[in-house]
Amino acid sequence: MLGALGVWSYAFNRTTFTCNPLYWGAVFPLGMYTVGTFYMARSMDMEFLDVIPQYFVYIALFAWLLAFVGLAKTLIGAIHPLISKRIGSDDQVSC
């Protein structure tokens, strides 16, 4: 459902992708679903469930990577003006 809403929001409504701390709330359940399904299949001897974590782990890692890249981009964008302002004010540095 989260994937469908994301595609609808960014592809069809043409909203810009901005980092939002709420994305981490979407990434966490993906990982927990993967781990929970893995251990449930092991503990209940349900071998037919083994295929879900084998592939879903890549979806969870991809979602985590997207959230992390968005966070890093936001942090770098916030820090960059501060660094360039500080460097610009110290043009005459003596050794």
ABEGO torsion letter per residue (X at the ends): XAAAAAAAAAAAAGBBBBBBAAAAAAAAAAAAAAAAAAAAAAAAGBAAAAAAAAAAAAAAAAAAAAAAAAAAAAAAAAAAAAAAAAAAAAABBBX
